[in-house]
Amino acid sequence: MAFDLVLKGGRVIDPSQNIDRVTDVAFVGGKVAKVGNDLAREGAGEIRDVAGAIVSPGLIDLHTHVYWGGTSLGIDAEDFCRMSGVTTAIDTGSAGPGNFAGFRKHVIERSATRILAYLHVSFAGIFGFSKTVMVGESEEMRLMAPIEAVKVADANRDVIVGIKVRVGRHSSGIHGTAPLDIALQSANEVGMPLMCHIDFPPPSYEEVVERLRPGDVLTHAFRPFPNAPVDHQGKVKDVVQRARARGVIFDIGHGKGSFSFKTTRAMLANGFYPDTISSDVHALCIEGPAFDQVTTLSKFLCMGMPLNDVIAASTVNAAMALQRPELGTFKAGAVGDATILAVKDGQFDYVDVVGEHMTGDKRIVSEAVVVSGRWWHAQDEAKFRKLENAA
């Protein structure tokens, strides 16, 4: 078989197949063709020398806001993905049923990288969050649009992966779990998972987690007090353990206000790793404290989470949460995405959402990206030289 592209000699880490070794990855027709040694000998249109780098399935950021120009939170997906090694960005509720058509036409369909979405149950999504204006969309119950959300989600199943709702003092005011209950009805009706945002109470962490079904995602899961997943003694709350046991997915969703080192230290000490690690990147946190996906991943690596588990939380685990098994893997026939990474040693400053700083000894950086079997972008093109076809 002649391949379109071969990545030669990198350390391939694919947690979906328990692969961690120096080998090659080949692509043909926009798909993964093969993982194995000396694949360039079989012939390839393009061969890239990635020796010394880590090659992972394309990173999935399960929580982003990329409705650029459509909401005040939106960032440019392609710029973000180039810098952060993300090949699939999941927009989480920027658009609701009232404005999803514009998001699809003007952003999703024009993007070189893949954008999937959780559709907000609120009619216009997250429409009023900026540095000067903050309107909790779930606080206005008249905007809850479960009938419209079901119709739009059903008509766009190729790109909509679930229903989104935000609850908490900042997003739903005094309404507690009422918006969540409405969103769950929509998710049940359309047969999709739900992603739920949580911030300050009301409602409580316990009230939210108890309502979530197997396959639903709690984002901002490692948030600081109040509404943290651990008690005052640093023990994981029983309701959290029960939720994981029944299949609720715990996602990071770093963002501007939803990730703390204190909570994370306690969770990791209890052996409770996040299922998925995501940045919640948007206009208010892209310059800090979240920055991007690889910075978020780096924080977990520096806090003791093994590299392979960190990569799994942004590849195969995220793909399973999306119910898209063709993503996040190098299995033959999977989507031909790859991220070329490096782990740098040194002294690096990291900050969480409450202003605590941590000095870490490692930083994960994105060095290049493959999208749909094609070499798409590298931070330094000269570093990954093209090799002559060895066939």
C-alpha positions in Angstrom: 0.0 0.0 0.0 1.2 3.5 -0.9 0.5 5.9 1.9 -0.3 9.6 1.7 1.8 10.5 4.8 4.1 8.7 7.2 5.2 10.1 10.5 8.5 8.3 11.0 10.4 7.4 14.2 8.4 9.2 16.9 7.4 7.9 20.3 3.8 6.9 19.5 1.5 7.1 22.5 -2.0 5.8 21.8 -3.8 4.9 25.0 -6.7 3.4 23.1 -4.4 0.5 22.1 -1.9 0.6 25.0 0.8 1.7 22.5 3.8 3.5 23.8 6.8 2.8 21.7 9.0 4.3 18.9 7.4 3.4 15.6 5.7 4.9 12.5 2.2 6.1 11.8 0.8 6.1 8.3 -2.3 7.7 6.8 -4.2 7.2 3.5 -7.4 8.8 2.3 -7.8 10.9 5.3 -7.7 7.9 7.7 -5.2 6.1 9.8 -3.8 3.3 7.7 -1.3 1.5 10.0 1.0 1.8 13.0 4.2 -0.2 12.6 7.9 -0.1 11.9 9.6 1.0 8.7 6.3 2.0 7.0 8.1 4.4 4.7 9.5 1.5 2.9 6.1 0.7 1.6 6.0 4.0 -0.2 4.5 7.4 0.8 3.6 10.7 -0.9 5.1 12.5 2.1 7.4 11.3 4.9 8.0 13.4 8.0 10.9 12.7 10.4 9.4 13.1 13.9 12.2 11.3 15.8 12.5 12.6 19.4 8.8 13.8 19.4 5.7 12.3 20.9 3.0 11.4 18.4 -0.5 11.1 19.8 -3.9 10.8 18.2 -5.2 14.2 17.5 -6.0 16.0 20.8 -9.7 16.6 21.6 -10.6 19.6 23.7 -14.0 18.7 25.2 -14.8 22.2 26.3 -14.2 25.3 24.2 -16.0 28.4 23.0 -15.3 28.9 19.3 -18.3 30.7 17.9 -16.0 33.6 16.9 -18.0 36.7 16.0 -21.2 35.2 17.1 -20.7 35.5 20.9 -18.5 37.6 23.0 -16.8 34.6 24.4 -15.8 33.1 21.0 -12.2 32.7 19.9 -10.9 31.7 16.5 -10.8 27.9 16.4 -8.1 27.5 13.8 -5.7 29.9 15.6 -6.3 28.1 18.9 -5.9 24.6 17.4 -2.7 25.5 15.6 -1.0 26.6 18.8 -2.5 24.0 21.1 -2.4 20.8 19.0 -6.1 20.4 19.1 -7.7 18.7 16.0 -11.2 18.5 17.4 -12.7 21.4 19.4 -16.0 20.8 21.1 -18.0 24.0 21.5 -20.0 23.8 24.7 -23.2 25.8 24.4 -22.0 29.0 22.8 -25.0 28.6 20.5 -28.6 27.6 21.3 -31.3 26.6 18.9 -32.0 30.2 18.0 -28.6 30.9 16.5 -27.0 27.5 15.8 -27.6 27.8 12.1 -25.2 30.8 11.9 -22.6 28.9 14.0 -22.8 26.0 11.7 -22.7 27.9 8.4 -20.1 30.6 9.3 -17.8 28.8 11.7 -18.2 25.0 11.8 -18.4 24.3 8.0 -15.5 26.7 7.2 -13.1 25.4 9.7 -10.0 23.4 8.7 -10.2 21.6 12.0 -13.2 19.7 13.3 -15.7 21.5 15.4 -18.5 19.6 17.2 -21.0 21.1 19.6 -23.1 20.7 22.6 -26.3 22.7 21.9 -27.4 25.0 24.7 -31.0 24.5 25.9 -31.2 28.3 26.2 -32.5 29.8 23.0 -29.5 32.0 22.2 -26.8 30.1 24.0 -24.3 32.0 26.1 -25.0 35.4 24.7 -24.0 38.0 27.4 -20.6 37.2 28.9 -17.8 39.7 28.5 -15.4 41.7 30.7 -18.1 44.3 31.3 -21.5 42.5 30.8 -22.3 39.2 32.4 -25.9 37.9 32.0 -26.6 34.4 33.1 -28.6 32.9 30.2 -30.1 30.2 32.5 -31.4 32.9 34.9 -34.0 34.0 32.4 -36.3 31.0 32.4 -38.3 32.4 29.4 -35.2 31.6 27.3 -35.3 27.9 28.0 -36.2 26.3 24.7 -36.4 22.5 25.1 -38.7 21.9 22.1 -36.5 24.0 19.7 -33.4 22.4 21.2 -34.7 18.9 20.4 -35.6 19.9 16.8 -32.2 21.5 16.1 -30.2 18.7 17.7 -32.0 16.1 15.8 -31.5 17.9 12.5 -27.8 18.3 13.1 -26.7 15.0 14.5 -23.6 15.0 12.4 -22.1 17.9 14.4 -24.2 18.2 17.6 -23.1 15.7 20.2 -25.3 16.6 23.2 -27.2 19.2 25.1 -25.6 21.8 27.3 -26.9 23.7 30.3 -25.3 26.0 32.9 -26.5 26.2 36.5 -25.1 28.1 39.4 -25.4 31.5 40.9 -23.6 33.2 38.1 -25.5 31.4 35.3 -28.9 30.5 36.7 -29.4 32.8 39.7 -31.9 31.5 42.2 -33.4 28.9 39.9 -31.3 26.0 41.3 -31.7 22.8 39.3 -34.7 24.0 37.3 -32.7 24.7 34.1 -30.9 21.3 34.5 -34.2 19.5 34.8 -35.4 21.1 31.6 -32.2 20.3 29.8 -32.4 16.6 30.9 -35.8 16.4 29.4 -34.4 17.6 26.1 -31.5 15.2 26.2 -33.7 12.3 27.0 -36.1 13.2 24.1 -33.3 13.4 21.5 -31.3 10.5 22.9 -28.1 12.5 23.6 -25.9 13.0 26.6 -25.9 16.2 28.6 -23.0 18.4 29.6 -23.7 20.4 32.8 -21.7 23.5 33.9 -21.7 24.2 37.7 -20.5 27.3 39.4 -21.3 28.9 42.8 -24.4 27.5 44.7 -27.3 27.3 44.3 -27.6 24.5 43.3 -25.1 22.4 45.3 -22.6 20.1 43.7 -24.5 17.2 45.3 -27.9 18.3 43.8 -26.4 18.5 40.3 -24.4 15.2 40.3 -27.3 13.2 41.7 -29.4 14.1 38.6 -26.8 13.2 36.0 -27.2 10.0 34.0 -24.6 7.5 32.7 -22.7 9.2 29.9 -23.6 12.7 31.0 -20.7 15.1 31.6 -20.1 17.3 34.6 -17.7 20.0 33.5 -15.8 22.2 36.0 -15.6 19.0 38.1 -12.4 20.1 40.0 -13.6 23.6 40.8 -12.7 25.4 44.0 -14.8 25.8 47.1 -17.7 26.4 47.2 -19.2 23.6 45.2 -16.0 21.5 45.2 -16.1 17.7 44.8 -14.2 17.2 48.1 -15.2 17.9 51.7 -13.4 20.0 54.2 -11.2 17.0 55.1 -10.1 16.5 51.5 -12.2 13.4 51.0 -14.1 12.9 47.7 -17.8 13.3 48.4 -19.8 10.0 48.5 -22.2 11.4 45.9 -19.2 11.9 43.5 -18.1 8.4 44.0 -21.6 7.1 43.3 -21.9 9.2 40.2 -18.6 7.8 38.8 -19.7 4.3 39.5 -22.9 4.7 37.5 -21.0 6.3 34.5 -21.1 10.0 35.0 -18.1 11.7 33.2 -16.0 14.2 35.2 -14.4 16.8 33.0 -12.1 19.6 34.0 -13.3 22.7 31.9 -10.5 24.9 33.4 -11.8 28.3 32.1 -11.6 31.5 34.1 -13.1 30.3 37.4 -13.4 26.5 37.5 -10.0 24.8 38.3 -8.0 24.9 41.5 -4.8 23.3 42.5 -6.1 22.7 46.0 -9.1 20.7 44.8 -6.9 18.8 42.2 -4.3 17.8 44.8 -7.1 16.3 47.0 -8.7 14.5 44.1 -5.5 13.0 42.8 -4.5 12.0 46.3 -7.7 10.1 46.5 -6.9 8.4 43.2 -9.7 10.2 41.5 -8.4 11.2 38.1 -10.5 13.3 35.7 -12.1 11.3 32.9 -11.4 14.1 30.5 -9.2 17.2 30.6 -10.4 20.3 28.8 -9.4 24.0 28.7 -12.8 25.8 28.5 -10.8 28.3 26.4 -12.7 31.5 25.6 -12.0 35.2 25.2 -11.9 35.8 29.0 -9.3 33.1 29.8 -7.1 32.6 26.7 -4.6 35.0 28.1 -4.8 33.3 31.5 -5.3 31.4 33.6 -6.3 28.6 31.2 -4.4 29.7 28.1 -4.9 26.6 26.1 -5.2 22.8 26.1 -1.6 21.8 26.4 -1.1 24.2 29.3 -4.1 22.6 31.0 -2.6 19.1 30.3 0.8 20.3 31.7 -0.7 21.2 35.0 -1.9 17.6 35.5 1.4 16.2 34.4 3.2 18.4 36.9 0.8 17.3 39.7 1.7 13.7 39.2 -0.8 12.3 36.7 1.1 9.9 34.4 1.7 11.2 30.8 -0.2 8.3 29.2 -3.2 9.1 31.4 -3.0 12.8 30.6 -3.0 12.0 26.9 -5.9 9.5 27.3 -7.9 12.2 29.0 -7.6 14.3 25.8 -7.9 11.5 23.2 -9.7 8.2 23.7 -11.6 9.2 26.9 -12.9 12.3 25.2 -13.9 10.4 22.1 -15.8 7.9 24.3 -17.6 10.8 26.0 -18.6 12.1 22.6 -19.6 8.6 21.4 -17.3 9.1 18.5 -15.0 6.1 18.6 -13.4 7.1 15.2 -11.6 9.9 17.1 -8.8 9.8 19.6 -7.2 6.7 18.3 -4.7 5.3 15.8 -6.7 2.2 15.1 -6.8 1.4 11.3 -9.7 3.3 9.7 -9.9 6.0 12.4 -9.9 9.6 11.5 -6.4 10.6 10.4 -5.6 13.2 13.0 -2.4 13.4 15.0 -0.7 15.8 17.4 3.1 16.0 17.6 4.1 16.9 21.1 7.2 17.5 23.2 7.6 17.5 27.0 10.1 20.2 28.0 12.0 20.1 31.3 12.6 23.2 33.3 11.0 25.5 35.8 7.5 26.7 34.6 5.0 28.9 36.4 1.4 27.8 36.4 -1.6 29.5 37.9 -5.1 28.4 38.8 -8.3 30.4 38.9 -8.0 31.6 42.5 -4.5 33.0 41.9 -2.4 30.2 43.4 0.9 29.7 41.5 2.7 26.4 41.1 6.2 25.8 39.8 6.2 22.7 37.6 9.2 20.9 36.2 7.6 20.0 32.9 5.6 21.6 30.1 3.8 19.8 27.3 4.0 21.8 24.0 2.4 21.2 20.7 4.9 21.1 17.8 2.9 20.1 14.8 -0.6 18.9 13.8 -1.9 16.4 11.2 -5.6 16.8 10.2 -7.4 14.2 8.1 -4.2 12.5 7.1 -2.5 15.7 5.9 0.4 17.6 7.5 -1.5 20.8 8.5 0.7 22.9 10.7 4.0 23.0 12.6 5.5 25.6 14.9 8.8 25.0 13.2 8.6 23.5 9.8 12.4 23.1 9.5 12.4 20.8 12.6 10.3 18.0 11.0 12.1 17.6 7.7 10.6 15.8 4.7 12.4 12.6 3.9 12.9 11.1 0.5 10.5 8.3 -0.4 12.3 5.0 0.5 10.1 2.7 -1.7 
